[in-house]
Amino acid sequence: LAQNDRLIKIDVKTGKVRDEFLVSTTSDICTDGKVLYLGAYGWTKGNPIRVVDPADGTVIREIVTRKNLGNRASGSFGIAYRNGMLFVGGMRGKIHEIDPATGEITQTFKIGNIRHGAMTFNGDDLLVACFDHLARIDPATGKTMGKIPMNHPVSLVSMDGDQILLAEKWIYGYTKDHKKIRIYPETIEISRLTPRR
Protein backbone atom coordinates (compact mmCIF):
# COMPACT_ATOMS: atom_id res chain seq x y z
CA LEU A 1 0.00 0.00 0.00
CA ALA A 2 1.38 3.42 -0.92
CA GLN A 3 0.07 6.35 1.13
CA ASN A 4 1.66 9.76 0.72
CA ASP A 5 5.32 9.28 1.74
CA ARG A 6 5.00 5.73 3.07
CA LEU A 7 5.20 2.30 1.50
CA ILE A 8 3.31 -0.07 3.80
CA LYS A 9 3.50 -3.88 3.64
CA ILE A 10 0.18 -5.34 4.78
CA ASP A 11 -0.79 -8.96 5.30
CA VAL A 12 -3.85 -9.20 3.02
CA LYS A 13 -5.36 -12.01 5.11
CA THR A 14 -5.16 -10.26 8.49
CA GLY A 15 -4.84 -6.56 7.55
CA LYS A 16 -1.86 -6.23 9.90
CA VAL A 17 1.03 -3.95 8.93
CA ARG A 18 4.19 -6.05 8.44
CA ASP A 19 6.68 -3.32 7.54
CA GLU A 20 6.87 0.30 6.49
CA PHE A 21 9.36 2.34 4.42
CA LEU A 22 9.66 6.07 3.87
CA VAL A 23 9.59 6.95 0.17
CA SER A 24 8.98 10.09 -1.85
CA THR A 25 5.35 11.14 -2.20
CA THR A 26 3.49 8.43 -4.09
CA SER A 27 0.03 8.39 -5.65
CA ASP A 28 -0.29 4.63 -6.28
CA ILE A 29 1.77 1.46 -6.60
CA CYS A 30 1.90 -1.64 -8.79
CA THR A 31 4.21 -4.56 -9.45
CA ASP A 32 5.40 -6.82 -12.23
CA GLY A 33 6.03 -9.56 -9.65
CA LYS A 34 9.70 -8.59 -9.27
CA VAL A 35 9.86 -4.85 -8.52
CA LEU A 36 7.43 -2.16 -7.41
CA TYR A 37 6.51 0.85 -9.55
CA LEU A 38 5.65 3.95 -7.51
CA GLY A 39 3.51 6.48 -9.34
CA ALA A 40 4.44 10.09 -8.69
CA TYR A 41 1.69 12.65 -8.15
CA GLY A 42 3.57 15.10 -10.38
CA TRP A 43 4.06 12.59 -13.23
CA THR A 44 2.14 14.85 -15.64
CA LYS A 45 4.81 17.55 -15.21
CA GLY A 46 7.77 15.19 -15.51
CA ASN A 47 8.25 13.76 -12.03
CA PRO A 48 9.60 10.22 -12.38
CA ILE A 49 7.99 6.87 -11.69
CA ARG A 50 10.29 5.14 -9.22
CA VAL A 51 11.25 1.47 -9.56
CA VAL A 52 11.70 0.09 -6.04
CA ASP A 53 13.03 -3.11 -4.45
CA PRO A 54 10.09 -4.56 -2.47
CA ALA A 55 12.41 -6.10 0.14
CA ASP A 56 13.80 -2.84 1.52
CA GLY A 57 12.25 0.10 -0.37
CA THR A 58 15.49 1.01 -2.18
CA VAL A 59 15.01 2.98 -5.40
CA ILE A 60 16.56 0.93 -8.22
CA ARG A 61 15.96 3.43 -11.03
CA GLU A 62 13.58 6.15 -12.21
CA ILE A 63 11.39 6.28 -15.30
CA VAL A 64 10.99 9.76 -16.78
CA THR A 65 8.42 10.54 -19.47
CA ARG A 66 10.30 13.27 -21.33
CA LYS A 67 7.14 14.44 -23.12
CA ASN A 68 5.83 15.63 -19.72
CA LEU A 69 8.86 17.75 -18.81
CA GLY A 70 7.90 21.40 -18.74
CA ASN A 71 4.16 20.83 -18.24
CA ARG A 72 2.74 22.98 -15.47
CA ALA A 73 -0.25 20.82 -14.55
CA SER A 74 0.68 18.40 -11.76
CA GLY A 75 -1.29 15.22 -11.28
CA SER A 76 -1.28 11.46 -11.51
CA PHE A 77 -3.89 9.23 -10.00
CA GLY A 78 -3.04 5.58 -10.36
CA ILE A 79 -0.59 3.12 -11.88
CA ALA A 80 -1.00 -0.49 -13.04
CA TYR A 81 1.21 -3.07 -14.78
CA ARG A 82 0.16 -5.47 -17.55
CA ASN A 83 2.09 -7.45 -20.16
CA GLY A 84 5.29 -5.43 -19.89
CA MET A 85 3.56 -2.02 -19.95
CA LEU A 86 2.58 0.53 -17.29
CA PHE A 87 -0.78 2.33 -17.29
CA VAL A 88 -0.66 5.72 -15.57
CA GLY A 89 -3.62 7.94 -14.74
CA GLY A 90 -3.27 11.53 -15.84
CA MET A 91 -5.47 14.61 -15.76
CA ARG A 92 -9.15 14.92 -16.74
CA GLY A 93 -9.88 11.20 -17.06
CA LYS A 94 -6.89 10.33 -19.26
CA ILE A 95 -4.99 7.07 -18.88
CA HIS A 96 -1.61 6.67 -20.57
CA GLU A 97 0.14 3.43 -21.53
CA ILE A 98 3.88 3.76 -20.85
CA ASP A 99 6.85 1.68 -21.95
CA PRO A 100 8.76 1.20 -18.66
CA ALA A 101 12.08 0.76 -20.50
CA THR A 102 11.93 4.22 -22.11
CA GLY A 103 9.19 6.17 -20.29
CA GLU A 104 7.54 6.89 -23.67
CA ILE A 105 3.75 7.12 -23.93
CA THR A 106 2.55 4.45 -26.40
CA GLN A 107 -1.18 5.22 -26.23
CA THR A 108 -3.61 7.48 -24.39
CA PHE A 109 -7.32 7.06 -23.84
CA LYS A 110 -9.94 9.01 -21.93
CA ILE A 111 -12.50 7.41 -19.63
CA GLY A 112 -14.56 10.57 -19.17
CA ASN A 113 -13.95 13.92 -17.54
CA ILE A 114 -13.66 12.43 -14.07
CA ARG A 115 -11.01 12.30 -11.40
CA HIS A 116 -9.91 8.73 -10.99
CA GLY A 117 -7.55 7.07 -8.55
CA ALA A 118 -5.95 3.73 -7.87
CA MET A 119 -5.81 1.16 -10.66
CA THR A 120 -5.15 -2.56 -11.09
CA PHE A 121 -5.76 -5.33 -13.59
CA ASN A 122 -8.20 -8.16 -12.90
CA GLY A 123 -6.68 -10.34 -15.62
CA ASP A 124 -8.64 -8.86 -18.51
CA ASP A 125 -9.79 -5.36 -17.60
CA LEU A 126 -8.17 -2.36 -16.00
CA LEU A 127 -10.07 -1.59 -12.77
CA VAL A 128 -10.05 2.14 -12.04
CA ALA A 129 -11.25 3.62 -8.75
CA CYS A 130 -13.53 6.56 -9.47
CA PHE A 131 -15.42 8.59 -6.86
CA ASP A 132 -18.48 6.33 -6.51
CA HIS A 133 -17.59 3.26 -8.60
CA LEU A 134 -14.89 1.04 -10.03
CA ALA A 135 -14.75 1.35 -13.79
CA ARG A 136 -13.85 -1.73 -15.85
CA ILE A 137 -11.77 -0.48 -18.80
CA ASP A 138 -10.62 -2.43 -21.87
CA PRO A 139 -6.84 -1.73 -21.91
CA ALA A 140 -6.63 -2.06 -25.70
CA THR A 141 -9.38 0.44 -26.57
CA GLY A 142 -10.00 2.49 -23.41
CA LYS A 143 -13.70 1.61 -23.65
CA THR A 144 -15.63 1.36 -20.37
CA MET A 145 -16.84 -2.25 -20.15
CA GLY A 146 -18.87 -1.79 -16.97
CA LYS A 147 -19.06 -0.19 -13.55
CA ILE A 148 -19.06 -1.66 -10.06
CA PRO A 149 -20.90 0.73 -7.67
CA MET A 150 -19.12 1.70 -4.41
CA ASN A 151 -20.61 3.11 -1.22
CA HIS A 152 -17.51 5.21 -0.49
CA PRO A 153 -14.47 6.63 -2.31
CA VAL A 154 -11.64 4.09 -2.72
CA SER A 155 -7.90 4.74 -2.14
CA LEU A 156 -6.63 1.22 -2.84
CA VAL A 157 -7.68 -1.33 -5.41
CA SER A 158 -5.73 -4.53 -5.97
CA MET A 159 -6.35 -8.18 -6.74
CA ASP A 160 -5.91 -11.33 -4.65
CA GLY A 161 -6.84 -14.20 -6.96
CA ASP A 162 -10.34 -13.42 -8.24
CA GLN A 163 -11.16 -11.11 -5.33
CA ILE A 164 -10.83 -7.33 -5.48
CA LEU A 165 -9.11 -5.75 -2.46
CA LEU A 166 -10.38 -2.29 -1.55
CA ALA A 167 -9.55 0.31 1.09
CA GLU A 168 -11.58 3.42 1.81
CA LYS A 169 -10.10 6.77 0.82
CA TRP A 170 -8.61 8.46 3.85
CA ILE A 171 -10.11 11.77 4.91
CA TYR A 172 -7.65 14.36 6.19
CA GLY A 173 -8.03 17.49 8.26
CA TYR A 174 -5.76 19.91 10.09
CA THR A 175 -4.93 20.63 13.72
CA LYS A 176 -5.01 24.16 15.18
CA ASP A 177 -1.28 24.30 14.31
CA HIS A 178 -2.09 23.46 10.65
CA LYS A 179 -0.56 20.00 10.90
CA LYS A 180 -2.20 17.55 8.48
CA ILE A 181 -3.86 14.61 10.26
CA ARG A 182 -5.91 11.63 9.16
CA ILE A 183 -9.47 11.87 10.48
CA TYR A 184 -11.10 8.76 9.01
CA PRO A 185 -10.79 5.82 8.94
CA GLU A 186 -8.63 5.38 12.03
CA THR A 187 -7.12 2.13 10.76
CA ILE A 188 -6.44 0.64 7.35
CA GLU A 189 -9.38 -1.62 6.65
CA ILE A 190 -9.17 -3.81 3.57
CA SER A 191 -12.42 -5.12 2.14
CA ARG A 192 -12.76 -8.05 -0.25
CA LEU A 193 -15.20 -8.02 -3.12
CA THR A 194 -15.94 -11.06 -5.26
CA PRO A 195 -17.42 -9.81 -8.54
CA ARG A 196 -20.50 -11.57 -9.88
CA ARG A 197 -19.91 -13.73 -12.91
Salt bridges, closest charged atoms under 4 A:
GLU20 OE2 - ARG6 NH1 3.36
GLU62 OE2 - ARG50 NE 3.32
ASP125 OD2 - ARG136 NE 2.92
ASP132 OD1 - HIS133 ND1 2.80
ASP160 OD2 - ARG192 NH1 2.98
ASP162 OD2 - ARG197 NH2 3.70
